[in-house]
Amino acid sequence: MTKTRYQTLGKFERNATNEDAAVARRRLIAVSDGAGGGGLFADRWSRYLLSKLPASPIENAQQLDGWIGEIWESFYNDAEQRAKRLGGMELDKFYDEGAFATLAAVWEVDKDKYSWMSYGDSVVFRYDYGSERLETSFGKLTDFSRPPYLINCKDELNPDGFQHGVFENIQNSIVFVASDALSHYILMMYRLSLAGKVSKNKEAEIERLRASEEIREAAEASGRNSGLVKKGMSLGVVDFRRDVIDRLRDAVYDKAKFCKWLSRLRKNGLLGHDDYSLAVMYE
């Protein structure tokens, strides 16, 4: 039987609003990262999106746009009333900007097939224990420094931001979704583990060189994430399964463990300052 679990945690600061949301149902896991840098009610919008997710997979940008078209009005009307109570400037801001969030979700289609979609910089992952390979919906580490595509409660969707795929033959695998700061850490650690491996053949050497180049580019890039990558480079040999996957799988079952794990990563300079959400699915 498929198991699903999730955890979500706000920033490590007093009175911070957690603008992330996460969900784990019987055949569905998802996270949504409310973008508080623009608009209003990002936390409400992210939770609303997850509460309305359909039982069947969203497989293309047209389906995503159609689903948003079916659900947006109820949220918008409620948010408009809230903005009116806050006052004129807030109401103008809501009319001008709306509310923003990312979305990453995975549906179990049948016993050996998972369908996933993402929009923005929340990321879908699959880790295969046998091959020790990590598949992701995202690009390079430096892409986390770019403005993400965002779902708005009032504006038309940009189809360029939609990503979709299918995981098959998922025995001996764990599938999970995470919001951007945690996703950056996970992908960074995987790339570091590849860069530090001894190459056994030509294909492995090519993979090692690509990972090394990606790490170098991310460390030299401007922005807050470069410091995280430089700190990661100082770790030495990274055992990705032990240091990340096993800890992730353990922490998602316990809020206190999740908080302790992420707090330690923050203190060690490996994790960015943000809200953090994780949802997992495995046989």
Secondary structure, DSSP 8 states (H G I E B T S, - for coil): --EEEEEEE--SSTT----EEEEE-SSEEEEEEB-TTSSS-HHHHHHHHHHT--SS---SHHHHHHHHHHHHHHHHHHHHHHHHHH-HHHHHHHHHH--EE-EEEEEEEETTEEEEEEESS-EEEEEETTTTEEEES---GGGGGS----EESSS---GGGEEEEEEE--TTEEEEEE-HHHHHHHHHHHHHHHHTS---SHHHHHHHHHHHHHHHHHHHSSSTHHHHHHHHHTT-S--HIIIIIHHHHHHTT-HHHHHHHHHHHHHTT-S-SS-EEEEEEE-
